[in-house]
Amino acid sequence: MTSKNNIHNYDDIIHLPHHQSKTRPHMSIYDRAAQFSPFSALTGYDDVLKDAAKQNEEYMDN
């Protein structure tokens, strides 16, 4: 929750231009997204779901 005292904390920097590195090329949005695509917080979760669905189908068939 924002209090009345800190509502203007960033007034001195809010209108400054966005920093661009002079030594590194700008990274495309696709390259930035690719950095995070291999990350999976729930490794193996898809396999567990598939196994549960398979067991459920076998149960329903019997």
C-alpha positions in Angstrom: 0.0 0.0 0.0 1.4 3.4 -0.9 1.5 6.0 1.8 1.2 9.7 1.2 4.8 10.2 2.4 6.5 8.0 -0.3 4.3 8.8 -3.3 6.9 11.1 -4.7 10.0 9.0 -3.9 11.0 8.7 -7.6 10.1 12.1 -8.9 13.8 12.9 -9.5 14.3 10.0 -11.8 10.9 9.3 -13.4 11.5 11.4 -16.5 15.2 10.4 -17.1 15.8 8.5 -20.4 16.1 4.7 -20.3 19.7 3.6 -20.0 21.2 2.0 -23.1 24.6 0.3 -22.9 27.4 1.8 -25.0 29.3 -1.5 -25.0 26.7 -4.1 -25.5 24.1 -4.4 -28.3 20.4 -4.1 -27.6 18.8 -7.5 -27.0 15.7 -8.2 -28.9 12.5 -9.1 -27.0 12.6 -12.6 -28.5 16.2 -13.1 -27.2 15.1 -11.8 -23.7 12.2 -14.2 -23.7 14.4 -17.1 -24.7 16.5 -16.6 -21.6 13.5 -17.8 -19.5 11.9 -20.3 -21.7 13.9 -23.4 -20.4 12.9 -22.5 -16.8 10.3 -24.8 -15.3 9.4 -24.2 -11.7 7.5 -27.5 -11.6 9.9 -29.9 -13.2 8.1 -33.2 -13.9 4.6 -31.8 -13.3 3.5 -32.5 -16.9 4.6 -36.2 -16.5 2.6 -36.5 -13.2 -0.5 -35.1 -14.9 -0.1 -37.5 -17.8 0.3 -40.4 -15.5 -2.7 -39.4 -13.4 -4.8 -39.1 -16.6 -3.7 -42.5 -17.8 -4.5 -44.1 -14.5 -7.9 -42.4 -14.5 -8.7 -43.6 -18.0 -7.7 -47.2 -17.0 -9.9 -47.0 -13.9 -12.8 -45.7 -16.0 -12.4 -48.5 -18.6 -12.6 -51.2 -15.9 
